[in-house]
Structure formats: C-alpha cells, structure tokens
C-alpha cells in the first residue's frame, strides 16, 4: 500500500509524462519521498524523457546545494552523452545562461524534455529571504524553463522536500508548484 506522498503517484506520473509543469512533493521525513523520486525518474525515462537525478545533502547550505545541483547536471550529461555543454560557473539555480546551454544541448541530442528531480530540495532555499527566492524562481521556471522554444528542450523540475520547503519558498511559488505536485502530512490520513 502506498504511503504518504506516494498516494498521488498516478497523478504525478501523468504530470511527468506530459513533461510540461514543474512541481514539488512535500512531506515529512520517512514518508516515501525518496522512493517516489526514484519511481518517477524511472517513469520519466520510460516515456522517453532525459532524466537527471539530484540528491542533495540535508544539512547543506544553499550555496553547497546549488554547487551539487550543477555538478550533478554536468556528471549526468557526461555519463549519458560523453559530453557536457558549457555551463560556466553557475552560482544560482536560476542561471539563465547555464539552463539555456543545457536546453540547447538536450534538444541537439534529439530530446524535447529534460526532467530534473531534486531530493532534499529545501536545501536550495535560504532560511531567510526564501519567499523572495521563491518570487524570483516561479517566473523563471514559468518563462524560461517550461515554455517550448525552437531549438531548446523544456525543463521540468521536480522538487522533493520536507514541509520546510513549502514554508521557505513562500505561498506564491509554493502554491504554483503544488498545483501539479503533492503534499502530505501525518494528519492527512
């Protein structure tokens, strides 16, 4: 029997298959987020999307999380394609130049959608100023990653995190990412 956030796995599979909307999954520790993360990664590969799995370390700083995110992108590209597009040295998750390079590279490889699944995503959002971060992140995702453009693959971000992620990211961005995502708390059952 699926537990916690896994209860919504069929809905999330449909969102991943479409490859259009970024989303987040929010639940307490030990509620199946990592299992769901792995399942959705396999599902995205099964429907033909390029997948990058990013596993962040829970107690990292946002700067360490961003560094690990971009290192994971580089390594995944090199493993899959034996090459990586020039990324520069991005220090933000919303580095437009780096994402454009990735999107162009993926499209050049013949793929339309890149799915990036990020576990422990709350690490990326500062404890102070997170709502401001979320207010910058949301329009970037909507306007720069999810929109189809000639010669560029779409990017679907899937953020998996604890309840702290939704609190940090702010209600505007949180509500947007939860439109296609899932949240589950112990008292939901």
N, C-alpha and C positions, 0 to 999 in steps of 0.2 A: 504494500500500500504506500503510495507516495506520501511524503511528509512535508510539512512547511511549504516553502515556495514551490516545491515540485508539483503541488496540486495543480498549478497552472501550466504544466509542461506542454500540453497540446496547443494551448493558445500561443505560448511563446514559440513553439515550433513553427506555427503559421507565420508569425512575425519574422522569424529568422529566414524562413523560406522566401518570403517576399523581398527581404533584404533592403527594405526602404527606410524603416524607422528605427532610430536608436532607442534604447530602453534601459531600465535598471531593475534589478531584483534586490529587494531589501528584506532582510530577515535577521533574527538573532543568530548568534554562533550556534553551530551544531543543528541547523535546520535544513541542511541539504543544498545550500547554495553551490558549493564546490562540485557536488555530484551533478547538479543541474547544469552548471558551467560546462563540465566535460560532455554531458549528453548533448547540449545544444551545439557545441563545437563539432561533434560527430555529425549531427543533423545538418549543420551548415555545409560541411564537406560533402555529405551525401547528396545534397541538392545542387552541388556544383560551385559553391562559393569558395573563395580563397579565405582561409581562416588563420588568424594569429591569436594565440592564447597568451595572455599576460598574467603571471602570478606575482602579485606584489606581496611584500612582507609587511605584516600587520603593523608593526611598531615603527615603520619608516617615516621619515619626514616627507612632505610633498615634493621637495627637490629630489630626494632619493627615489621616490615613486616615479616621477617624470623621467629621470635618467633610466630607470629599469624598464619603463614603458618603451622608450625609444631603442634601448638595447635589445629588447625582445622583438621589436619590429625588424631591426637590422638582422638579427640572427635568424628569424623565421624566413625572411626573404633569401638570405644566403643559403639556408638549408634547402629551401624549395627550388630556387632558381639558380643557385650558384652565383648570384649577383645581387646587388642591392642598389637602389637609386641613390643619388647623392642627397643626403639629408641635412648636411651642415652639422651644426651642434645645437639642436633644439633644446630650449630650457623651459618650454611651456607645452602643455597638451594641445593648445590651440595654435601651434606654429603653422601658419597657412602655407608657407613655402615648403616645409617638410611634408605636410599632408598632400599638397599638390604633386610633389615629386612621387610620393607613394601611389597616389591615384593614377597618375600617368603611367607609371611602371606597371601596375597591375593591369590596366587597360591594354598596354602594349603586349602583355602576355596572353591576351585574349579573354580576360575575365571582366565581368561587369560589376561584381560586388565583392568587397572585402569586408569580412566580419571580424571585428576585434573584440574579443571577450576578455574583460579585465576583472580578475578576482581580487578581493580586498580593495576595491576602488575608493573607499573612504580615505585611503592614504593620500590620494591625489588632491583632495580638497583641504585647504588650510582650515585650521580650527577657528581662526579669527579672520573674518573677511570672506568666508565661504559663500555667503549669499551673493556678494559682489562677483566672486569667481563664477558662480552659477549663472548670474545675469550676463556674463560675457560668454560663457560656454554654450548656453542654449542657442543664441542666434548663430554662433559659429557652426554648431552641429547642423542646424536647420539650413543655413545658407551656403555653407562651404563643404560639407561632407555628404549630406543626404541628397542633395539636388543633382540630378543627372546633367552632365555636361559632355559635349563631344570630346572624345579622346581621354576622358577621365572616368575611372571606376567610382561608383558610390561607396561610401564607407558607412557601415552600420556599427555603432559602438554599443556594447552590452556591458553595463557596469553592475557588478555584483558586490554588495557590501552590507555592512551591518546597519542598524537603524540610524546610527550616527551619520551615515552617508546622506540620508534624506534631510536630516536636521542641518548638517553643514552646508549642503548645496542650495538651500533656500526653497521656498514653496513654489516659486515660478518655474524654476528649472526642474525641481523635483516632480511637480505635477505633470510637466511635459513628458519627462522620461517614464513616469508611471502610467501614462495613457496606454502604452504598449507593453508595460512591464508588469511586475508583481511585487506586492509587499505582503508580508505575513508576520504576524506576531503571535505569541503563545496563546493569547486570549481570543484569537480568531476561530479556533476550532469549536 
